[in-house]
Each structure stands twice: as structure tokens, then as C-alpha cells.
Amino acid sequence: MPNFTQCLALPEPMTSSGIGLRAETDDDRDFVERLYLTVRWEELAQADWPETAKTAFLKDQFLHQRHHYLTHYHDTDFGIVTWGGAPVGRLYLYRGRVDCRIVDISLLPEARGQGLGTALLGAVFAESAAAGRTVSIHVEIFNPAQRLYERLGFQDVTVRGPYRLMQWGAPSMPPTSDPTP
């Protein structure tokens, strides 16, 4: 089961507005599957498939992603973002020696565009800078969130297939190696 051994310190303005971060548990499985479907649904908009086929395909893809994360990122902290106590997203962080990898950051549609992602990334930046780490993320080249990452100072390290490896860090911090996502 996923863990969240090192809870990210959220700034007071976030916590006072009801934003929280807690460890993902087995009870969150249905939520993270639903979240995955909301994030990926738009990609299938052009597919001439019945809605049931799209849902079945995305549920299968969710299982593959979950297996990949639990196999290759087993020492990652798997966190659920809450707002007013209700789950609204996930933040999966791998804290390496020199880099903090954002394995996944996703929000429900109703939680997007309200500054929550920016605030979460700011908390990751603060923790990472204090530890002397860079922050990296793989983002698909068609993902609209890449504009947010660029605005916050992420820069390209490599582009491989449909993924950009982007990194944030002080200019004195050298780019990290590019492990496959």
C-alpha cells in the first residue's frame, strides 16, 4: 500500500482555507480511479467510442499506471489532497538525495484553476530548496499544466517521446539525470 512518510508542510494560508494533505489509504482507491478518469477523459474526446468503452479503457489504463507507480516508485510518498475534508486531488512525491520528483499531481476539475496547484508546488519548492534539492516532473507535451510549470520556473531537461522532463531549482543546482518515467 502507498505511504506518506514525510508529510509535506503546507503553508498556513492553505491550511486555514481548509486545504490538507494526508497519506493515501486503501479506502482512497475508488477516488484515485475517479480522479484518473477526470484527468484523462478529455484525451478521448476525439475517439468515436461509446462512453462505456472509454470508461473501460481508462479504468484499465488506471490499473496499469497504479501498478507502474507501486512497482517503480515504491518508496514514493502517496498523498491525497483534501479541501474541507473531502479528497480533491493527489500528490505523489519521491524525495531523492538531490531531486524531489513529482511523480503525479492531479486535481478534480472543480479544484482546478483556483491556485491550489500553484500553492502545492510552492510547498514542494520550499521543502526542496531547504534541503538543497531540485524539483522535477515528467509532463506530457499536450498537457495544459505545462504552462503552469513554465510560469513557475520549470525548465526543460529532455524531451523523450511524448514526455518533457522539466526541472525547477536554483541556478547553482545542476540538472539531474533523466530516469525513465
C-alpha positions as CSV (number, residue, x, y, z in Angstrom):
1,M,0.0,0.0,0.0
2,P,1.2,3.5,-0.7
3,N,2.7,5.6,2.1
4,F,3.2,9.2,3.0
5,T,6.0,9.1,5.5
6,Q,7.2,12.6,5.2
7,C,4.1,14.9,5.1
8,L,4.7,18.0,3.1
9,A,4.4,21.1,5.2
10,L,1.6,23.2,3.8
11,P,1.7,27.0,4.4
12,E,-0.8,28.4,6.9
13,P,-2.9,30.2,4.2
14,M,-3.6,26.8,2.7
15,T,-4.4,25.0,5.9
16,S,-6.6,27.9,7.2
17,S,-8.6,27.7,4.0
18,G,-9.3,24.0,4.5
19,I,-6.6,22.5,2.3
20,G,-4.9,19.4,3.6
21,L,-2.6,16.6,2.6
22,R,-2.8,13.1,4.1
23,A,-1.5,9.7,3.3
24,E,-3.4,7.7,0.7
25,T,-5.0,4.6,2.0
26,D,-6.7,1.5,0.5
27,D,-10.0,3.4,1.1
28,D,-8.9,6.0,-1.5
29,R,-8.8,3.6,-4.4
30,D,-12.2,4.5,-5.9
31,F,-11.4,8.2,-5.5
32,V,-8.0,8.0,-7.3
33,E,-9.5,5.9,-10.1
34,R,-12.3,8.6,-10.5
35,L,-9.6,11.3,-10.4
36,Y,-7.6,9.5,-13.1
37,L,-10.7,9.3,-15.3
38,T,-11.4,13.0,-15.0
39,V,-7.8,13.8,-15.9
40,R,-7.7,11.6,-18.9
41,W,-11.2,11.9,-20.2
42,E,-10.5,14.9,-22.4
43,E,-7.9,12.9,-24.3
44,L,-10.6,10.6,-25.6
45,A,-12.9,13.3,-26.7
46,Q,-11.9,12.7,-30.3
47,A,-12.3,9.0,-30.1
48,D,-15.5,7.7,-31.7
49,W,-16.1,5.2,-29.0
50,P,-19.2,4.7,-26.8
51,E,-18.9,6.2,-23.3
52,T,-18.8,2.7,-21.8
53,A,-15.8,1.8,-24.0
54,K,-14.0,5.0,-23.0
55,T,-14.6,4.3,-19.3
56,A,-13.5,0.7,-19.6
57,F,-10.3,1.7,-21.4
58,L,-9.4,4.4,-18.9
59,K,-10.1,2.1,-15.9
60,D,-7.7,-0.4,-17.5
61,Q,-5.1,2.4,-18.0
62,F,-5.5,3.4,-14.4
63,L,-4.7,-0.1,-13.3
64,H,-1.5,-0.1,-15.4
65,Q,-0.5,3.3,-14.1
66,R,-1.1,2.3,-10.5
67,H,0.9,-0.9,-11.0
68,H,3.7,1.1,-12.5
69,Y,3.8,3.6,-9.6
70,L,3.7,1.0,-7.0
71,T,6.4,-1.1,-8.7
72,H,8.8,1.6,-9.8
73,Y,8.1,4.3,-7.3
74,H,7.5,2.1,-4.2
75,D,9.4,4.5,-2.0
76,T,7.3,7.4,-3.0
77,D,5.0,9.3,-0.6
78,F,1.5,8.9,-2.0
79,G,-0.7,11.8,-0.7
80,I,-4.3,12.8,-1.1
81,V,-5.1,16.5,-1.3
82,T,-8.2,17.4,0.6
83,W,-10.3,20.6,0.7
84,G,-12.8,20.9,3.5
85,G,-12.0,17.3,4.4
86,A,-13.1,15.9,1.0
87,P,-10.5,14.5,-1.4
88,V,-9.9,16.7,-4.4
89,G,-6.5,15.5,-5.7
90,R,-3.4,13.6,-5.3
91,L,0.3,14.5,-4.9
92,Y,2.9,11.7,-5.2
93,L,6.4,12.7,-4.3
94,Y,9.7,10.8,-4.5
95,R,12.4,12.5,-2.4
96,G,15.8,11.6,-3.8
97,R,19.1,12.7,-2.5
98,V,19.4,15.6,-5.0
99,D,16.0,15.8,-6.5
100,C,12.4,15.7,-5.5
101,R,10.4,14.1,-8.3
102,I,6.7,14.9,-8.6
103,V,5.5,11.5,-9.7
104,D,1.9,12.8,-10.0
105,I,0.0,15.9,-9.2
106,S,-3.7,15.8,-10.2
107,L,-6.8,17.7,-9.2
108,L,-10.5,17.2,-9.8
109,P,-11.9,19.6,-12.4
110,E,-13.8,21.6,-9.7
111,A,-10.5,22.2,-7.8
112,R,-8.5,23.3,-10.9
113,G,-7.9,27.0,-11.8
114,Q,-8.1,28.2,-8.2
115,G,-4.5,28.4,-7.3
116,L,-4.4,25.1,-5.5
117,G,-1.8,23.5,-7.8
118,T,0.4,26.6,-7.6
119,A,0.2,26.6,-3.8
120,L,1.0,22.8,-3.6
121,L,4.0,23.3,-5.9
122,G,5.2,26.2,-3.8
123,A,5.2,24.0,-0.8
124,V,7.2,21.4,-2.7
125,F,9.7,24.1,-3.8
126,A,10.1,25.4,-0.2
127,E,10.8,22.0,1.2
128,S,13.2,21.1,-1.7
129,A,15.1,24.4,-1.6
130,A,15.6,24.0,2.2
131,A,17.0,20.5,1.5
132,G,19.2,21.7,-1.4
133,R,17.2,19.6,-3.9
134,T,15.9,20.4,-7.3
135,V,12.3,19.5,-8.3
136,S,11.4,17.6,-11.4
137,I,8.4,16.3,-13.2
138,H,7.6,14.4,-16.4
139,V,4.7,16.1,-18.3
140,E,3.1,15.0,-21.5
141,I,3.6,17.5,-24.3
142,F,-0.1,18.0,-24.8
143,N,-0.8,18.6,-21.1
144,P,-2.1,22.2,-20.5
145,A,-0.5,22.1,-17.0
146,Q,2.9,22.6,-18.6
147,R,2.1,26.3,-19.0
148,L,1.8,26.4,-15.2
149,Y,5.1,24.6,-14.7
150,E,6.9,27.0,-17.1
151,R,5.4,30.0,-15.3
152,L,6.7,28.7,-12.0
153,G,10.2,28.4,-13.4
154,F,10.5,24.8,-14.5
155,Q,12.8,24.3,-17.5
156,D,13.2,21.5,-20.0
157,V,15.9,19.0,-19.3
158,T,15.0,16.5,-22.0
159,V,12.1,15.6,-24.3
160,R,11.6,11.9,-24.9
161,G,8.6,10.7,-26.9
162,P,5.5,12.3,-25.6
163,Y,7.2,13.5,-22.3
164,R,9.1,16.6,-21.2
165,L,11.3,16.2,-18.2
166,M,11.1,19.6,-16.6
167,Q,13.1,20.7,-13.6
168,W,12.9,23.6,-11.1
169,G,15.9,24.6,-9.0
170,A,18.3,27.3,-8.1
171,P,20.7,28.2,-11.0
172,S,23.5,26.7,-8.9
173,M,21.7,23.3,-8.9
174,P,22.9,21.1,-11.8
175,P,20.2,19.2,-13.8
176,T,19.7,15.7,-12.5
177,S,19.8,12.6,-14.6
178,D,16.8,11.6,-16.7
179,P,15.4,8.3,-15.4
180,T,12.6,6.9,-17.5
181,P,9.1,7.9,-16.1
